[in-house]
Every structure is written in C-alpha cells, then in structure tokens.
Amino acid sequence: MSHPIIIEQKVNAPAEKVWGALTNRNEMKIWYFDIPDFIPEVGAVFNFYEPGDERKYHHQAEILEIIPEKKLRHTWFYPEFSDQKTTVTWELEPQAESTLIRLIHENINGFNDLGENFSEKAFNEGWTQIIEQSLKRYLEN
C-alpha cells in the first residue's frame, strides 16, 4: 500500500497570486501544463499531455472541490492506460507575506501495474520538480 505523496513549499507570494497560478490556464501553461479546457468549476473535466510533441500520456482530471485561495482537489488518471483514478489536492496556507503550498497526491498504488513511469518514486520526483522549481520560480519572479 502506498502512502500519499505530500510536497510542501513555502513561497514568497500571497495566496491570491498562488491561487491564480493554480487556476488560470494562461498562467498554468507558463509553469505547469498547457490545459486549454481547464475551467475552475466543480465537476469540470480537463485533459492535457506533458510538454512536447510526443503526446505520450493523456492525463484526464475532474475537479472535485474548490475553496478559492485555499483548496483545489481533482482526480488524476490516464484513461488510455487504466481505469484507476488518483486524487490530487492543492492546499494553500497564508503566512504573513508568504504562502505554504501543500500538494497531496493519493492512491498512487492504483498505477503500480503501469510501470516505472507511474511509480510512487516517479510521481514524487515529478511533483517535487514542479513545485520546488517551476511553481516557486514562477511565483517569486
């Protein structure tokens, strides 16, 4: 049984700015993924691929919960490879002039049969890079 992946990163930016980076598709494509069909509404489904022309892994997600400037929770799955769904939660905790970002990715073990690229280790490394490098750099520039 896998444990949830939890990545925490404090950024020198107010929660309002962090929330914009997480929910505005024009900002998202700068630091995260290009998600043209992203709409920040509960029940909305969005699709994306990792950057580049390969289009190797189709990601699909459905928004489960939104609390503006505090929480965004959505599913995360690969419809062409598995019917297993994981859950990603972004939590924001304002701290004076900064914000603590906490990402929680649960049920990764549902992807165990998909290979090394879908392992807990791979997700942990991927989320760490996205949050500690891409998002932090974007928010603090």
N, CA and C of each residue as an Amber inpcrd file, in Angstrom:
protein
   423
   0.8430000  -1.1930000   0.0000000   0.0000000   0.0000000   0.0000000
   0.8810000   1.2460000   0.0000000   0.5840000   2.1840000  -0.8710000
   1.4010000   3.3870000  -0.9370000   0.8680000   4.4470000   0.0190000
   1.7560000   5.3030000   0.4140000   1.3900000   6.4330000   1.2510000
   1.1350000   7.6080000   0.3120000   0.3460000   8.5710000   0.7270000
   0.1690000   9.7300000  -0.1500000   1.4950000  10.4720000  -0.3250000
   1.6710000  11.0350000  -1.4810000   2.8200000  11.9060000  -1.7270000
   2.4170000  13.2660000  -1.1850000   3.2530000  13.8290000  -0.3430000
   2.9830000  15.1590000   0.2110000   4.2230000  16.0100000  -0.0240000
   4.0290000  17.0970000  -0.7480000   5.1120000  18.0360000  -1.0320000
   4.6870000  19.3830000  -0.4650000   5.5290000  19.9740000   0.3490000
   5.2440000  21.2990000   0.8890000   6.3290000  22.2680000   0.4290000
   5.8850000  23.4790000   0.0900000   6.8280000  24.5010000  -0.3590000
   6.2950000  25.8620000   0.0640000   7.1130000  26.6010000   0.7640000
   6.7590000  27.9700000   1.1270000   7.2390000  28.8790000  -0.0010000
   6.3830000  29.7830000  -0.4380000   6.7460000  30.7240000  -1.4990000
   6.5030000  32.1470000  -1.0120000   7.3190000  33.0470000  -1.4990000
   7.1790000  34.4590000  -1.1490000   6.1830000  35.1060000  -2.0940000
   4.9190000  34.7450000  -1.8870000   3.8260000  35.2800000  -2.7010000
   2.5430000  35.1070000  -1.9040000   1.6090000  36.0510000  -2.0360000
   0.3390000  35.9180000  -1.3220000  -0.5170000  34.7910000  -1.9120000
  -1.4180000  34.2720000  -1.1120000  -2.2900000  33.1690000  -1.5470000
  -3.0710000  33.5260000  -2.8060000  -3.4590000  34.7680000  -2.9450000
  -4.1990000  35.2060000  -4.1330000  -3.3870000  34.9680000  -5.4080000
  -2.1060000  35.2900000  -5.3600000  -1.2310000  35.0860000  -6.5220000
  -1.0200000  33.5940000  -6.7880000  -0.8330000  32.8070000  -5.7220000
  -0.6650000  31.3610000  -5.8800000  -1.9240000  30.7610000  -6.4820000
  -3.0820000  31.1800000  -5.9860000  -4.3580000  30.6690000  -6.4990000
  -4.4870000  30.9480000  -7.9960000  -4.0990000  32.1420000  -8.4180000
  -4.1340000  32.4750000  -9.8400000  -3.2530000  31.5440000 -10.6560000
  -2.0810000  31.2300000 -10.1250000  -1.1690000  30.3200000 -10.8330000
  -1.7700000  28.9220000 -10.9490000  -2.5640000  28.5090000  -9.9580000
  -3.1620000  27.1720000  -9.9630000  -4.4460000  27.0710000 -10.7710000
  -5.1070000  28.1900000 -11.0220000  -6.4430000  28.1160000 -11.6270000
  -6.6190000  28.9180000 -12.9130000  -5.6280000  29.6850000 -13.3050000
  -5.7250000  30.4510000 -14.5450000  -4.9370000  29.7020000 -15.6260000
  -5.6280000  29.2030000 -16.6310000  -4.9510000  28.3540000 -17.6180000
  -3.8370000  29.0760000 -18.3640000  -3.9140000  30.4100000 -18.5160000
  -2.8280000  31.1470000 -19.1690000  -1.5680000  31.1730000 -18.3000000
  -1.7660000  31.2640000 -16.9800000  -0.6190000  31.1960000 -16.0730000
  -0.1050000  29.7650000 -15.9700000  -1.0190000  28.7900000 -15.9280000
  -0.6320000  27.3840000 -15.7790000   0.3140000  26.9390000 -16.8880000
   0.0660000  27.3910000 -18.1060000   0.9120000  26.9120000 -19.2070000
   2.3350000  27.4570000 -19.1290000   2.5620000  28.4750000 -18.3220000
   3.9100000  29.0160000 -18.1440000   4.7310000  28.1160000 -17.2150000
   4.1530000  27.6360000 -16.1270000   4.9250000  26.8900000 -15.1240000
   4.5370000  25.4160000 -15.0090000   3.3930000  25.0170000 -15.5790000
   2.8360000  23.6860000 -15.3150000   2.5980000  22.9600000 -16.6260000
   1.3720000  22.8840000 -17.0620000   0.9940000  22.2470000 -18.3200000
   0.0700000  23.1790000 -19.0930000   0.0280000  23.0010000 -20.3970000
  -0.9340000  23.7180000 -21.2320000  -2.2380000  22.9240000 -21.1720000
  -3.2460000  23.4940000 -20.5110000  -4.5200000  22.8070000 -20.3070000
  -5.6350000  23.6950000 -20.8590000  -5.8460000  23.6690000 -22.1860000
  -6.7960000  24.5930000 -22.8040000  -8.2450000  24.4370000 -22.3330000
  -8.6340000  23.2480000 -21.8730000 -10.0210000  23.0550000 -21.4620000
 -10.2160000  23.1570000 -19.9430000  -9.2260000  23.7150000 -19.2340000
  -9.3520000  23.8710000 -17.7820000 -10.3360000  24.9770000 -17.4440000
 -11.3340000  24.6440000 -16.6370000 -12.2890000  25.6100000 -16.1060000
 -12.3750000  25.3360000 -14.6010000 -12.0970000  26.3360000 -13.7720000
 -12.0890000  26.1050000 -12.3290000 -13.5030000  26.0270000 -11.7390000
 -14.1890000  24.9230000 -12.0380000 -15.5420000  24.6860000 -11.5300000
 -15.6580000  23.2290000 -11.1120000 -16.3380000  22.9880000  -9.9990000
 -16.5590000  21.6130000  -9.5520000 -17.3150000  20.8480000 -10.6330000
 -16.8330000  19.6650000 -10.9470000 -17.4370000  18.8250000 -11.9800000
 -16.8160000  18.9890000 -13.3550000 -16.0380000  20.0510000 -13.5480000
 -15.3890000  20.2680000 -14.8480000 -14.3030000  19.2190000 -15.0580000
 -14.2150000  18.7200000 -16.2850000 -13.2010000  17.7350000 -16.6650000
 -12.1880000  18.4400000 -17.5570000 -10.9050000  18.1530000 -17.3330000
  -9.8770000  18.7390000 -18.1850000  -8.8760000  17.6770000 -18.6010000
  -8.1940000  17.9390000 -19.7140000  -7.2760000  16.9930000 -20.3380000
  -5.9830000  17.7060000 -20.6850000  -4.8700000  16.9520000 -20.6140000
  -3.5930000  17.5390000 -21.0180000  -2.5650000  16.4440000 -21.2580000
  -1.4880000  16.8460000 -21.9030000  -0.3250000  15.9950000 -22.1620000
   0.8860000  16.7170000 -21.5970000   1.9670000  15.9810000 -21.3500000
   3.1820000  16.6460000 -20.9110000   3.7230000  17.4660000 -22.0900000
   4.5780000  18.4570000 -21.7960000   5.0860000  19.3230000 -22.8530000
   5.8100000  18.5380000 -23.9560000   5.8210000  19.1120000 -25.1410000
   6.4940000  18.4970000 -26.2900000   5.4820000  17.9310000 -27.2680000
   5.9950000  17.3890000 -28.3490000   5.1280000  16.8940000 -29.4150000
   4.8000000  15.4110000 -29.3060000   5.3870000  14.7180000 -28.3350000
   5.1800000  13.2720000 -28.2250000   3.7460000  12.8870000 -27.9200000
   3.0970000  13.6710000 -27.0350000   1.7210000  13.3720000 -26.6070000
   1.6100000  11.9140000 -26.1560000   2.5600000  11.5190000 -25.3270000
   2.6830000  10.1330000 -24.9070000   1.6380000   9.7300000 -23.8720000
   1.4110000  10.5910000 -22.8760000   0.4940000  10.2450000 -21.7960000
  -0.6520000  11.2440000 -21.7190000  -1.8380000  10.7740000 -22.0460000
  -3.0370000  11.6000000 -21.9270000  -3.4630000  11.5980000 -20.4640000
  -3.4410000  12.7640000 -19.8440000  -3.8970000  12.9400000 -18.4700000
  -5.3380000  13.4560000 -18.5280000  -6.1630000  12.9670000 -17.6420000
  -7.5200000  13.4900000 -17.5450000  -7.8320000  13.7000000 -16.0690000
  -8.6060000  14.7170000 -15.7660000  -8.9270000  15.0330000 -14.3830000
 -10.3140000  15.6400000 -14.2980000 -10.9200000  15.4900000 -13.1300000
 -12.2140000  16.1130000 -12.8400000 -12.0830000  16.8690000 -11.5320000
 -12.5300000  18.1010000 -11.5230000 -12.4460000  18.9160000 -10.3210000
 -13.5050000  18.4500000  -9.3210000 -13.0320000  18.1450000  -8.1040000
 -13.8980000  17.6280000  -7.0420000 -14.2690000  18.6810000  -6.0070000
 -13.3670000  19.6310000  -5.7690000 -13.6130000  20.6140000  -4.7120000
 -12.8120000  21.8740000  -4.9940000 -13.4380000  23.0110000  -4.7350000
 -12.7640000  24.3050000  -4.8620000 -13.1530000  25.1690000  -3.6650000
 -12.1550000  25.6440000  -2.9690000 -12.3330000  26.6740000  -1.9480000
 -11.3470000  27.7650000  -2.3390000 -11.8290000  28.8550000  -2.9610000
 -10.9280000  29.8730000  -3.5090000  -9.8400000  30.3070000  -2.5250000
  -8.6270000  30.3310000  -3.0620000  -7.4130000  30.7370000  -2.3560000
  -7.0540000  29.8150000  -1.1940000  -7.7090000  28.6200000  -1.1170000
  -7.4040000  27.6700000  -0.0400000  -7.2030000  26.2440000  -0.5270000
  -8.0970000  25.7500000  -1.4090000  -8.0100000  24.3370000  -1.7830000
  -8.5620000  24.0950000  -3.1870000  -7.8280000  23.2540000  -3.9290000
  -8.2560000  22.7430000  -5.2290000  -7.9990000  21.2390000  -5.1930000
  -9.0590000  20.4560000  -5.3720000  -8.9180000  18.9890000  -5.3450000
  -9.5180000  18.4200000  -6.6150000  -8.7560000  17.5160000  -7.2670000
  -9.2280000  16.9100000  -8.5170000  -8.6920000  15.4940000  -8.6650000
  -9.3600000  14.7330000  -9.5150000  -8.8590000  13.4040000  -9.8450000
  -7.6720000  13.5630000 -10.7880000  -6.9590000  12.4610000 -11.0020000
  -5.7950000  12.4340000 -11.9100000  -5.7150000  11.0110000 -12.4320000
  -5.8840000  10.8430000 -13.7410000  -5.7900000   9.4910000 -14.2850000
  -5.4040000   9.5020000 -15.7460000  -5.1810000   8.3010000 -16.2540000
  -4.7080000   8.0950000 -17.6230000  -5.7100000   7.1740000 -18.3150000
  -6.7460000   7.7130000 -18.9610000  -7.8260000   6.8780000 -19.4940000
  -7.4030000   5.8330000 -20.5210000  -6.3140000   6.0630000 -21.2540000
  -5.8720000   5.0800000 -22.2420000  -5.1390000   3.8870000 -21.6000000
  -4.6890000   4.0520000 -20.3420000  -3.8730000   3.0280000 -19.7040000
  -4.5620000   2.3000000 -18.5570000  -5.4930000   2.9640000 -17.8750000
  -6.0510000   2.3790000 -16.6640000  -7.3730000   3.0410000 -16.3130000
  -8.2170000   2.3120000 -15.6010000  -9.4460000   2.9160000 -15.0980000
  -9.2760000   3.4040000 -13.6570000  -8.0520000   3.2550000 -13.1150000
  -7.7480000   3.7100000 -11.7590000  -7.6220000   5.2320000 -11.7210000
  -8.1920000   5.8270000 -10.6850000  -8.1010000   7.2780000 -10.5130000
  -7.4070000   7.5850000  -9.1900000  -6.5500000   8.5870000  -9.2340000
  -5.9040000   9.0870000  -8.0370000  -6.4980000  10.4530000  -7.7370000
  -6.1320000  11.0180000  -6.6060000  -6.6440000  12.3350000  -6.2240000
  -5.4790000  13.2540000  -5.8990000  -5.5320000  14.4610000  -6.4650000
  -4.5330000  15.4890000  -6.2010000  -5.2250000  16.6370000  -5.4730000
  -4.6380000  17.0430000  -4.3510000  -5.1750000  18.1740000  -3.5880000
  -4.0840000  19.2250000  -3.4460000  -4.4200000  20.4440000  -3.8100000
  -3.5510000  21.5960000  -3.6040000  -4.1450000  22.3840000  -2.4430000
  -3.3720000  22.5710000  -1.3750000  -3.8270000  23.3570000  -0.2280000
  -2.9220000  24.5700000  -0.0790000  -3.5280000  25.7180000   0.2020000
  -2.7820000  26.9540000   0.3950000  -2.9990000  27.4480000   1.8140000
  -1.9050000  27.7970000   2.4610000  -1.9540000  28.2830000   3.8350000
  -1.2040000  29.6150000   3.8950000  -1.9510000  30.7290000   3.9300000
  -1.2920000  32.0440000   4.0000000  -0.4580000  32.1710000   5.2700000
   0.7190000  32.7860000   5.1360000   1.6230000  33.0140000   6.2660000
   2.2580000  34.3850000   6.1030000   1.6130000  35.3930000   6.6620000
   2.0700000  36.7820000   6.5370000   2.1930000  37.1530000   5.0510000
   3.4120000  37.3920000   4.5850000   3.6230000  37.7880000   3.1810000
   3.8800000  36.6030000   2.2650000   3.8350000  35.4120000   2.8050000
   4.1220000  34.2210000   2.0070000   2.9510000  33.2430000   2.0870000
   3.1030000  32.1190000   1.3760000   2.0750000  31.0830000   1.3610000
   2.7520000  29.7280000   1.4050000   2.2210000  28.8500000   2.2330000
   2.6690000  27.4670000   2.2490000   1.7740000  26.7010000   1.2850000
   2.4060000  26.0820000   0.2870000   1.6860000  25.2450000  -0.6740000
   1.8940000  23.8020000  -0.2470000   0.8000000  23.0690000  -0.1580000
   0.8830000  21.6370000   0.1790000   0.1630000  20.8600000  -0.9190000
   0.8860000  20.0040000  -1.5830000   0.2940000  19.1240000  -2.5850000
   0.2110000  17.7230000  -1.9890000  -0.9540000  17.1080000  -2.1220000
  -1.1570000  15.7380000  -1.6430000  -1.6760000  14.9270000  -2.8250000
  -0.9520000  13.8880000  -3.2010000  -1.3800000  13.0050000  -4.2950000
  -1.6150000  11.6260000  -3.6880000  -2.8800000  11.1890000  -3.7120000
  -3.2790000   9.9550000  -3.0390000  -3.6000000   8.8380000  -4.0250000
  -3.4510000   7.6090000  -3.5350000  -3.8080000   6.3820000  -4.2580000
  -2.9270000   6.0790000  -5.4620000  -1.6810000   6.4960000  -5.4100000
  -0.7250000   6.2330000  -6.4930000  -0.5890000   4.7340000  -6.7500000
  -0.7470000   3.9290000  -5.7100000  -0.5790000   2.4810000  -5.8800000
  -1.5600000   1.9070000  -6.9000000  -2.6030000   2.6250000  -7.2440000
  -3.5150000   2.1820000  -8.2940000  -2.8450000   2.1030000  -9.6580000
  -1.7050000   2.7750000  -9.8080000  -0.9750000   2.7780000 -11.0760000
   0.1940000   1.8010000 -11.0890000   0.3470000   0.9890000 -10.0440000
   1.5070000   0.0930000  -9.9200000   1.7140000  -0.8000000 -11.1390000
   0.6560000  -1.2430000 -11.7720000   0.7860000  -2.1550000 -12.9110000
   1.1280000  -1.4350000 -14.2090000   1.2780000  -0.1240000 -14.1880000
   1.5680000   0.6380000 -15.4100000   3.0580000   0.8360000 -15.6700000
   3.8960000   0.4350000 -14.7250000   5.3330000   0.5370000 -14.9530000
   6.0050000   1.6490000 -14.1700000   7.3130000   1.7370000 -14.3890000
   8.1790000   2.6380000 -13.6330000   7.8000000   4.1140000 -13.7620000
   7.3360000   4.5370000 -14.9480000   6.9760000   5.9410000 -15.1480000
   5.7760000   6.3670000 -14.3020000   5.0550000   5.4030000 -13.7290000
   3.8750000   5.6880000 -12.9290000   4.0790000   5.2730000 -11.4730000
   5.3080000   5.1000000 -11.0630000   5.6220000   4.6530000  -9.7120000
   5.5160000   5.8090000  -8.7190000   5.4310000   5.4590000  -7.4640000
   5.4050000   6.4730000  -6.4100000   6.6640000   7.3360000  -6.4850000
   7.7990000   6.7020000  -6.7360000   9.0750000   7.4330000  -6.8560000
   9.0190000   8.4440000  -8.0070000   8.4970000   8.0260000  -9.1550000
   8.4220000   8.9240000 -10.3220000   7.5040000  10.1140000 -10.0430000
   6.3560000   9.8510000  -9.4190000   5.4440000  10.9520000  -9.0870000
   6.0680000  11.8870000  -8.0580000   6.7220000  11.3250000  -7.0620000
   7.3590000  12.1430000  -6.0420000   8.4050000  13.0730000  -6.6650000
   9.2270000  12.5270000  -7.5390000  10.2460000  13.3410000  -8.2130000
   9.6040000  14.3940000  -9.1130000   8.5660000  14.0040000  -9.8410000
   7.8990000  14.9370000 -10.7430000   7.2470000  16.0950000 -10.0060000
   6.4920000  15.7810000  -8.9530000   5.8310000  16.8380000  -8.1800000
   6.8600000  17.7280000  -7.4910000   7.9260000  17.1510000  -6.9850000
   8.9600000  17.9490000  -6.3270000   9.5380000  18.9650000  -7.3070000
   9.8520000  18.5260000  -8.5110000  10.3910000  19.4450000  -9.5160000
   9.3760000  20.5160000  -9.8890000   8.1360000  20.1230000 -10.1070000
   7.1010000  21.0780000 -10.4970000   6.9100000  22.1480000  -9.4230000
   6.8220000  21.7240000  -8.1710000   6.5170000  22.6690000  -7.1000000
   7.7480000  23.4450000  -6.6370000   8.8340000  22.7490000  -6.3610000
  10.0150000  23.4080000  -5.7950000  10.8000000  24.2130000  -6.8170000
  10.6440000  23.8840000  -8.0930000  11.3690000  24.6380000  -9.1050000
  10.4240000  25.4880000  -9.9500000   9.5840000  24.8520000 -10.7470000
   8.7610000  25.5970000 -11.7010000   7.8040000  26.5790000 -11.0280000
   6.9690000  26.1040000 -10.1030000   5.9720000  26.9650000  -9.4860000
   6.6240000  28.0320000  -8.6200000   7.5560000  27.6440000  -7.7790000
   8.2410000  28.6130000  -6.9030000   8.9200000  29.7000000  -7.7280000
   9.6440000  29.3120000  -8.7580000  10.3310000  30.2700000  -9.6190000
   9.3280000  31.2130000 -10.2830000   8.2310000  30.6480000 -10.7800000
   7.2050000  31.4730000 -11.4310000   6.6130000  32.4850000 -10.4620000
   6.2730000  32.0470000  -9.2590000   5.6180000  32.9300000  -8.2950000
   6.5390000  33.9980000  -7.7210000   7.8140000  33.7060000  -7.6300000
   8.7310000  34.6380000  -6.9680000   9.4490000  35.5590000  -7.9440000
   9.1670000  35.4640000  -9.2280000   9.7690000  36.3760000 -10.2200000
   8.8550000  37.5460000 -10.4920000
